[in-house]
Amino acid sequence: MLVVIANDLPAAVRGRMKLWFVEPRANVFVSGVKDNVAQTVVDYLHEHCPPESGLLVFQRIKEAPGYKITGRGDHRRELVRISGLQLVLEKDKE
């Protein structure tokens, strides 16, 4: 499983994502692609999206806890690690 959340994607990347992903909300993509395909998609996103895209990617992995979170650019949430567990911290609006 792969979940991609972005602030703003380039039109070409967004169009390509719509081929294999469901987009339940604007710039939120969900797909059940295989792990090796998921890594290819993540690599593509990191290569073709500028930092302003604010990517937040949740990727399924076989090791505990079962997922990996990666980010790129200025996203509105902070990635933190607590006791070895990756979490997403909501930033204050102030």
C-alpha positions in Angstrom: 0.0 0.0 0.0 1.2 3.5 -0.8 -0.4 6.8 0.4 0.8 10.1 -1.0 -0.2 13.4 0.4 1.0 16.7 -1.2 0.4 20.4 -0.8 0.7 20.9 -4.6 1.9 18.6 -7.3 3.1 19.6 -10.8 0.3 18.9 -13.3 2.3 16.2 -15.2 3.0 14.3 -12.0 -0.6 14.5 -10.8 -1.9 13.3 -14.1 0.5 10.3 -14.0 -0.5 9.5 -10.4 -4.1 9.4 -11.5 -3.3 6.4 -13.8 -2.6 4.0 -10.9 -3.9 5.7 -7.8 -7.3 6.6 -6.4 -7.5 10.3 -5.5 -10.2 10.6 -2.7 -9.3 14.3 -2.1 -7.2 16.8 -4.1 -3.5 15.8 -3.9 -4.2 12.7 -1.7 -3.4 9.5 -3.6 -3.9 5.9 -2.4 -2.9 2.7 -4.2 -2.3 -1.0 -3.4 0.7 -1.3 -5.7 3.3 -4.0 -4.9 6.3 -3.0 -2.8 8.8 -2.9 -5.7 6.5 -0.7 -7.8 5.8 1.5 -4.7 9.5 2.2 -4.4 9.7 3.1 -8.1 6.8 5.5 -7.6 8.4 7.1 -4.5 11.7 7.5 -6.4 9.8 9.1 -9.3 8.1 11.5 -7.0 11.3 12.6 -5.2 12.9 13.1 -8.6 10.1 15.1 -10.3 8.5 17.1 -7.5 10.0 20.4 -6.3 10.3 21.0 -2.6 7.3 23.2 -2.8 5.2 20.1 -3.4 5.3 19.3 0.3 5.2 15.5 -0.2 4.3 13.2 2.6 4.5 9.5 1.7 3.3 6.5 3.7 4.8 3.3 2.4 4.2 -0.3 3.5 7.3 -2.2 4.5 7.8 -5.8 5.8 9.7 -4.8 9.0 8.0 -3.5 12.1 6.0 -1.3 12.5 4.9 -2.1 8.9 5.2 1.3 7.4 7.8 4.0 6.5 7.1 7.7 6.3 9.1 10.0 4.0 8.7 13.6 3.2 10.0 16.2 0.8 9.9 19.9 0.9 7.9 22.2 3.2 5.0 20.2 4.4 2.6 21.3 7.1 3.4 18.3 9.3 6.7 17.3 11.0 8.0 13.8 10.9 9.3 12.6 14.4 10.7 9.4 15.7 9.7 8.4 19.3 11.1 5.1 20.6 11.9 4.0 17.1 8.4 4.6 15.8 7.8 7.2 13.1 4.9 9.6 13.7 3.5 12.7 12.1 3.3 15.7 14.3 0.8 18.4 13.5 2.5 21.8 13.7 0.8 24.7 15.5 -0.8 27.3 13.2 0.9 30.1 15.1 
